[in-house]
């Protein structure tokens, strides 16, 4: 029996969560180092998964399959394609930086009668989320996926509600109320989506007789299983609704700005760069593969919703006064690009969307973590409370600028490649949608450069005059991510080589081919 590499990759952070939570309360520093070591060990296993994956091999590799709930046909079934490998690597890469960035975010602090939760709990919850996200990327049994798709909400609820941002202009009592509101809103929105998906999961089992993604696909390919058009469309809507909430897609997005605003910066990165990617990933793996005809049927409406997300998110980002809310609305705009690329039904669009998931995770991590370092120094999230930071903290300002330029997809930085592919892939099939979506780039330049201008340039405000520059730990957090942004900006081939074969298989599932160019290239 071969070594269960996929199980080990997900189990390691789960074991780390238990071990970190078990550390005595007086050994806070030991708990931090333990969490960091487990996250680094998980990264090593994720690299092994990527190295052992053969892009030219079978669709799902490193597979594991064991009977679990035999009476209901539920199996513990894992497997990864190129898209899953890329997102597992992204998750495992970001968690050590999230842990390191949040090194002091959960330290005990007296504020009146309240105390922050134990430090151990903060890092244990982060590792628990990592385990559940990785299992979601690995699961090829629909019911198994659903369990972890929903289970990750619980640790995220406590991370948002129990370890919120300490920088709040209305005092601790008001801050606690707003954290609770954001956490409950996050939970209710995602639970509502999950309950609708549960009904669709049960419906799928009733019509297909299996939860196994591979078995259903094989039965469909052989003609042994067909689905009535109306049934397929209803089931598709049940799955897509849950994934659109998680992504998030307009108009199901409203939980995200509250959650990111009230979270610490590392938890905000965990939300938008890691957890939300499960929604867009699942659209590719489950919606398109299980319901190909319904996916094509819904494509026009989904593209319009994605386009609204792009423009709406960017417009609201322009008008924000809060740094974190600005980044949250920018992320809503970026998720619109990702979903647009998925449902453009072209290989360029879907390759770009997958690459966008990776690049957005890295660029958002840089921008949000630097914003978190900035906010922790000044004690305010309001843009108006800053000015002249680049004169007193040039390294902080410089890395903030790089993160911002990546957010607006500057050529030479990683997001440019993915956004270009998405737009090209969309334009070849839906030119009007592609043209309108380009205005999102203009708006991104506006909100990013205005944010930098208002916070980093101009006269030095008295409150920031003695602001320290980035410390060694903080440089260790952002420097590798900045290097990766530049590397993938000029050489994205390592990622595209892994994801392109999976994209071709997805295109085959929905029986779509790329549109032929109207003018033949000269030979």
LINMOPE-V282281 format. One record per backbone hydrogen bond with DSSP energy under -1.0 kcal/mol. NH is the residue of the N-H (numbers start at 1). CO is the residue of the C=O. If there is no record, write none. Layout:
{{NH,CO} {NH,CO}}
This chain:
{{5,3} {8,4} {9,5} {10,6} {11,7} {12,8} {15,11} {16,12} {17,13} {18,14} {19,15} {20,16} {21,17} {22,18} {23,20} {27,24} {31,27} {32,28} {33,29} {34,30} {35,31} {36,32} {37,33} {38,34} {39,35} {40,36} {41,37} {42,38} {43,39} {44,40} {45,41} {46,42} {47,43} {48,44} {49,45} {50,46} {51,47} {52,48} {53,49} {57,54} {61,80} {64,78} {66,76} {68,74} {69,74} {72,69} {73,70} {74,69} {76,66} {77,75} {78,64} {79,138} {80,61} {85,81} {86,82} {87,83} {88,84} {89,85} {90,86} {91,87} {92,88} {93,89} {94,90} {95,91} {98,94} {99,95} {100,96} {101,97} {102,98} {103,100} {107,104} {111,114} {114,111} {122,118} {123,119} {124,120} {125,121} {126,122} {127,123} {128,124} {129,125} {130,126} {131,127} {132,128} {133,129} {134,130} {135,131} {136,132} {137,133} {138,134} {139,135} {140,77} {142,211} {145,141} {146,142} {147,143} {148,144} {149,145} {150,146} {151,147} {152,148} {153,150} {154,151} {156,152} {157,153} {158,154} {159,155} {160,156} {161,157} {162,158} {165,262} {175,171} {176,172} {177,173} {178,174} {179,175} {180,176} {181,177} {182,178} {183,179} {184,180} {185,181} {186,182} {187,183} {188,184} {189,185} {190,186} {191,187} {192,188} {193,189} {194,190} {195,191} {196,192} {197,193} {198,194} {199,195} {200,196} {201,197} {202,198} {203,199} {204,200} {205,201} {206,202} {207,203} {208,204} {209,205} {213,140} {216,212} {217,213} {218,214} {219,215} {220,216} {221,217} {222,218} {224,219} {225,219} {232,228} {233,229} {234,230} {235,231} {236,232} {237,233} {238,234} {239,235} {240,236} {241,237} {242,238} {243,239} {244,240} {245,241} {246,242} {247,243} {249,244} {252,249} {256,253} {259,255} {260,256} {261,257} {262,258} {268,264} {269,265} {270,266} {271,267} {272,268} {273,269} {275,270} {276,271} {278,275} {280,276} {281,277} {282,278} {283,279} {284,280} {285,281} {286,282} {287,282} {288,283} {290,286} {291,287} {295,291} {296,292} {297,293} {298,294} {302,298} {303,299} {304,300} {305,301} {306,302} {307,303} {308,304} {309,305} {310,306} {311,307} {312,308} {313,309} {314,310} {315,311} {316,312} {317,313} {318,314} {319,315} {320,317} {323,381} {326,322} {327,323} {328,324} {329,325} {330,326} {331,327} {332,328} {333,329} {334,330} {335,331} {336,332} {337,333} {338,334} {339,335} {340,336} {341,337} {342,338} {343,339} {350,346} {351,347} {352,348} {353,349} {354,350} {355,351} {356,352} {357,353} {358,354} {359,355} {360,356} {361,357} {362,358} {363,359} {364,360} {365,361} {366,362} {367,363} {368,364} {369,365} {370,366} {371,367} {372,368} {373,369} {374,370} {375,371} {376,372} {377,373} {378,374} {379,375} {383,321} {385,382} {386,383} {388,457} {389,455} {390,456} {391,388} {392,389} {393,389} {397,393} {398,394} {399,395} {400,396} {401,397} {402,398} {403,399} {404,400} {405,401} {406,402} {407,403} {408,404} {409,406} {410,405} {413,410} {414,485} {416,413} {418,414} {419,415} {420,416} {421,417} {422,418} {423,419} {424,420} {425,421} {426,422} {427,423} {428,424} {430,426} {434,430} {435,431} {436,432} {437,433} {438,434} {439,436} {440,437} {441,438} {442,438} {443,439} {444,440} {445,441} {446,442} {447,443} {448,444} {449,445} {450,446} {451,447} {452,448} {453,449} {454,450} {455,451} {456,452} {461,387} {464,461} {467,464} {475,471} {476,472} {477,473} {478,474} {479,475} {482,478} {483,479} {484,480} {485,481} {486,482} {487,483} {488,484} {490,486} {491,487} {495,492} {496,492} {497,493} {499,495} {500,496} {503,499} {504,500} {505,501} {506,502} {507,503} {508,504} {509,505} {510,506} {511,508} {512,507}}
